[in-house]
Amino acid sequence: MYDLIIVGAGPAGLTCAIYAGRKKLNCLLVTGPNIGGETNTTVDIQNYPGYEGSGAELMQKFSASARKWGCEFLEQFVAKITKPKEFVVELDDGKKLDAKAVILCYGRQRRKLGVPGEDRFFGRGLSTCATCDAPLFPNKDVAVIGGGNSAVEGALELARIAKKVYLVHRRDQFRADEVTVETARKNPRIELVLSSVPVEI
Ligand SMILES: Cc1cc2nc3c(=O)[nH]c(=O)nc-3n(C[C@H](O)[C@H](O)[C@H](O)COP(=O)(O)OP(=O)(O)OC[C@H]3O[C@@H](n4cnc5c(N)ncnc54)[C@H](O)[C@@H]3O)c2cc1C
């Protein structure tokens, strides 16, 4: 019986493992397919105080710290979690592990367009987070794809930094809040490209 099973070994899971190790908990980290998580794809970390370098290098440091504090690593996939009394964590090979507590750190999946070129350029100029990545595009021409609040607010955020922002939307009307859309329409750096669907990047 583990005191704690952590599911996922991105920055959240690895940090969790450091804390659990320091508390001397009998802890297991089930890493899934990707130790380091999404941050492994970051070419240049710019927002972690005191650190300059790639995301993969930073995640190696996180991982080394987590191992140092004694949390056990298991490179498998969690398939199911039940709680008949204590938690039962079932792995993809059918093995079952008992734990008093489980912390889920399995990240999220970003919705993609599904067009050619998307995987190739992801993290290399193609981003799914304007708040995270707008500062990477000073004085550049950028395109934001979508018509909801994330897209229109992202376009406004980028318009403060980029030279020109094309806001590409498949319909002729936006799902975003009208007041936000109005602000975007009035922004001289934003050009609306409506009723248009990207087919390749
Ligand atoms: C291209 C790119 C650049 C980025 N740049 C930055 C940046 O510069 N600065 C910044 O602060 N943030 C950046 N981010 C965001 C940052 O990477 C994420 O916010 C962060 O990785 C989320 O951490 P997480 O631990 O919650 O999840 P993730 O990093 O997504 O990790 C999920 C973990 O769960 C595991 N897992 C999934 N399913 C299972 C399962 N069933 N069983 C077991 N394990 C499982 C995976 O193997 C992985 O280890 C960037 C993201 C991307 C994509």
The ligand as a Tripos MOL2 file, in Angstrom:
@<TRIPOS>MOLECULE
LIG
   53    58     1     0     0
SMALL
NO_CHARGES

@<TRIPOS>ATOM
      1 C1          5.3390   24.1770  -27.2620 C.3       1 LIG1
      2 C2          5.0550   24.5280  -25.8150 C.ar      1 LIG1
      3 C3          5.8160   25.5150  -25.2010 C.ar      1 LIG1
      4 C4          5.5810   25.8470  -23.8660 C.ar      1 LIG1
      5 N1          6.3800   26.7950  -23.2910 N.ar      1 LIG1
      6 C5          6.2180   27.0970  -21.9920 C.ar      1 LIG1
      7 C6          7.0930   28.0380  -21.3600 C.ar      1 LIG1
      8 O1          8.0250   28.5640  -21.9780 O.2       1 LIG1
      9 N2          6.8670   28.3310  -20.0570 N.ar      1 LIG1
     10 C7          5.8300   27.7500  -19.3550 C.ar      1 LIG1
     11 O2          5.6700   28.0650  -18.1760 O.2       1 LIG1
     12 N3          5.0000   26.8430  -19.9270 N.ar      1 LIG1
     13 C8          5.1730   26.5090  -21.2160 C.ar      1 LIG1
     14 N4          4.3320   25.5990  -21.8110 N.ar      1 LIG1
     15 C9          3.2310   25.0240  -21.0180 C.3       1 LIG1
     16 C10         3.7620   23.9060  -20.1080 C.3       1 LIG1
     17 O3          4.5220   22.9840  -20.8680 O.3       1 LIG1
     18 C11         2.5630   23.2050  -19.4500 C.3       1 LIG1
     19 O4          1.8030   24.1630  -18.7490 O.3       1 LIG1
     20 C12         3.0420   22.1400  -18.4730 C.3       1 LIG1
     21 O5          3.8260   21.1740  -19.1230 O.3       1 LIG1
     22 C13         1.8540   21.4460  -17.8070 C.3       1 LIG1
     23 O6          2.4120   20.5430  -16.8740 O.3       1 LIG1
     24 P1          1.6400   19.2980  -16.3070 P.3       1 LIG1
     25 O7          2.6000   18.5810  -15.4140 O.co2     1 LIG1
     26 O8          0.3340   19.7400  -15.7530 O.co2     1 LIG1
     27 O9          1.2470   18.3650  -17.5630 O.3       1 LIG1
     28 P2          2.1390   17.7780  -18.7890 P.3       1 LIG1
     29 O10         3.4130   18.5140  -18.9630 O.co2     1 LIG1
     30 O11         1.1970   17.7040  -19.9460 O.co2     1 LIG1
     31 O12         2.4770   16.3130  -18.3090 O.3       1 LIG1
     32 C14         1.5270   15.2910  -18.3210 C.3       1 LIG1
     33 C15         2.2010   14.0270  -17.7960 C.3       1 LIG1
     34 O13         1.1890   13.0340  -17.5990 O.3       1 LIG1
     35 C16         1.6350   11.7990  -18.1450 C.3       1 LIG1
     36 N5          0.4270   11.0290  -18.4360 N.ar      1 LIG1
     37 C17        -0.5940   11.3400  -19.2660 C.ar      1 LIG1
     38 N6         -1.5370   10.3900  -19.2230 N.ar      1 LIG1
     39 C18        -1.1060    9.4630  -18.3220 C.ar      1 LIG1
     40 C19        -1.6360    8.2310  -17.8390 C.ar      1 LIG1
     41 N7         -2.8340    7.7620  -18.2330 N.pl3     1 LIG1
     42 N8         -0.9070    7.5190  -16.9360 N.ar      1 LIG1
     43 C20         0.2830    7.9890  -16.4900 C.ar      1 LIG1
     44 N9          0.8160    9.1590  -16.9020 N.ar      1 LIG1
     45 C21         0.1340    9.8660  -17.8150 C.ar      1 LIG1
     46 C22         2.5140   12.1910  -19.3270 C.3       1 LIG1
     47 O14         3.4220   11.1370  -19.6550 O.3       1 LIG1
     48 C23         3.2420   13.4040  -18.7360 C.3       1 LIG1
     49 O15         4.3520   12.9710  -17.9860 O.3       1 LIG1
     50 C24         4.5440   25.2120  -23.1340 C.ar      1 LIG1
     51 C25         3.7720   24.2240  -23.7600 C.ar      1 LIG1
     52 C26         4.0240   23.8720  -25.0800 C.ar      1 LIG1
     53 C27         3.1970   22.7910  -25.7340 C.3       1 LIG1
@<TRIPOS>BOND
     1     1     2 1
     2     2     3 ar
     3     2    52 ar
     4     3     4 ar
     5     4     5 ar
     6     4    50 ar
     7     5     6 ar
     8     6     7 ar
     9     6    13 1
    10     7     8 2
    11     7     9 ar
    12     9    10 ar
    13    10    11 2
    14    10    12 ar
    15    12    13 ar
    16    13    14 ar
    17    14    15 1
    18    14    50 ar
    19    15    16 1
    20    16    17 1
    21    16    18 1
    22    18    19 1
    23    18    20 1
    24    20    21 1
    25    20    22 1
    26    22    23 1
    27    23    24 1
    28    24    25 2
    29    24    26 1
    30    24    27 1
    31    27    28 1
    32    28    29 2
    33    28    30 1
    34    28    31 1
    35    31    32 1
    36    32    33 1
    37    33    34 1
    38    33    48 1
    39    34    35 1
    40    35    36 1
    41    35    46 1
    42    36    37 ar
    43    36    45 ar
    44    37    38 ar
    45    38    39 ar
    46    39    40 ar
    47    39    45 ar
    48    40    41 1
    49    40    42 ar
    50    42    43 ar
    51    43    44 ar
    52    44    45 ar
    53    46    47 1
    54    46    48 1
    55    48    49 1
    56    50    51 ar
    57    51    52 ar
    58    52    53 1
@<TRIPOS>SUBSTRUCTURE
     1 LIG1         1 GROUP 0 **** ****
